[in-house]
Amino acid sequence: MANKLQEGDSRESQAVHPEIKSESIWRHWNGNVYKVLAFANSETTNPDKYPVTVIYQNVKNKTLWSRPANDWHRSFTLEG
């Protein structure tokens, strides 16, 4: 199955991480603020190899980042 970038809240990402939603704003422990754009691998059948991944963007300088959804809360708190 090919990796897939999907905007919005996929069923899997909602079931596992319902608080991580597209367009939500999060603050990293270092103080930078980011906006969630989408999820990758949201329909994976092999999550060990292709974990659901959050695609997010720095709101100030627009750099793009990704992080496995299951590692999200280690570094981020919800801003709005």
C-alpha positions as CSV (number, residue, x, y, z in Angstrom):
1,M,0.0,0.0,0.0
2,A,1.4,3.4,-0.9
3,N,1.9,6.0,1.7
4,K,-0.9,8.6,1.7
5,L,-1.1,12.2,2.7
6,Q,-4.6,13.0,3.8
7,E,-6.0,16.3,5.0
8,G,-8.5,16.4,7.8
9,D,-9.0,13.9,10.6
10,S,-8.7,10.3,9.5
11,R,-10.6,7.6,11.3
12,E,-7.4,6.0,12.6
13,S,-5.8,9.3,13.8
14,Q,-9.1,10.3,15.5
15,A,-9.5,6.9,17.2
16,V,-5.9,6.9,18.5
17,H,-5.3,10.6,18.9
18,P,-8.7,12.4,18.8
19,E,-7.2,15.7,20.1
20,I,-4.8,16.1,17.2
21,K,-6.8,17.7,14.5
22,S,-6.0,19.5,11.2
23,E,-5.8,23.3,11.7
24,S,-5.2,22.9,15.5
25,I,-2.4,25.1,17.0
26,W,0.2,23.5,19.3
27,R,3.2,24.9,21.2
28,H,6.4,22.9,21.3
29,W,8.4,22.7,24.6
30,N,11.0,25.1,23.0
31,G,8.3,27.8,22.6
32,N,7.7,27.6,18.9
33,V,4.1,27.5,17.7
34,Y,2.9,25.0,15.0
35,K,-0.2,24.3,13.0
36,V,-1.2,20.8,12.2
37,L,-1.8,20.5,8.4
38,A,-2.5,16.8,7.7
39,F,-1.8,13.2,8.5
40,A,0.4,10.7,6.6
41,N,-0.1,7.0,6.6
42,S,-3.5,7.3,8.2
43,E,-4.8,4.2,6.4
44,T,-1.8,2.0,6.9
45,T,-2.2,-1.7,7.3
46,N,1.3,-1.9,8.7
47,P,1.6,0.7,11.5
48,D,4.9,-0.7,12.8
49,K,6.5,0.1,9.5
50,Y,4.4,3.1,8.5
51,P,3.1,4.8,11.6
52,V,0.4,7.5,11.4
53,T,2.4,10.7,11.2
54,V,1.4,14.3,11.9
55,I,2.5,16.9,9.2
56,Y,2.8,20.3,10.8
57,Q,4.1,23.8,10.0
58,N,5.9,26.5,12.0
59,V,3.4,29.4,12.0
60,K,6.2,32.0,12.0
61,N,8.7,30.8,9.4
62,K,6.5,28.2,7.6
63,T,9.0,25.3,7.8
64,L,7.4,21.9,7.5
65,W,7.9,19.0,9.9
66,S,6.6,15.6,10.6
67,R,6.4,13.4,13.7
68,P,4.8,10.1,14.5
69,A,1.4,10.7,16.1
70,N,2.2,8.4,19.0
71,D,5.2,10.7,19.9
72,W,3.3,13.9,19.6
73,H,2.4,14.7,23.3
74,R,6.0,14.2,24.4
75,S,6.8,17.7,23.0
76,F,3.6,19.5,22.3
77,T,0.7,21.2,24.2
78,L,-2.5,22.3,22.6
79,E,-2.8,26.1,22.1
80,G,-6.1,26.3,20.3
